[in-house]
Amino acid sequence: MYLISEVDQFVHVAEHKFHFRRGEKITTEYSYKYAPEEFAALAGKAGFEFAHMWSDDARLFGVFYFTCSRSR
């Protein structure tokens, strides 16, 4: 996903100043798809423990609940 700057502009964020040209694309998101089991395993490597998953009937969309792993 991306945004497109509609005008030539400078944007200030804290002490940083960014220049965007008119028409310049700004990437705002990268989306990755994982099977539920793959996502749980990936989160486990980051120190989280799978607790529950809610999903639609076709398992196309899911909301995951993780807890902090006690081993960390």
Secondary structure as GFF3:
##gff-version 3
##sequence-region A 1 72
A	DSSP	beta_strand	2	4	.	.	.	ID=ss1
A	DSSP	beta_strand	9	13	.	.	.	ID=ss2
A	DSSP	beta_strand	16	20	.	.	.	ID=ss3
A	DSSP	beta_strand	25	27	.	.	.	ID=ss4
A	DSSP	alpha_helix	36	45	.	.	.	ID=ss5
A	DSSP	beta_strand	48	55	.	.	.	ID=ss6
A	DSSP	beta_strand	62	68	.	.	.	ID=ss7
###
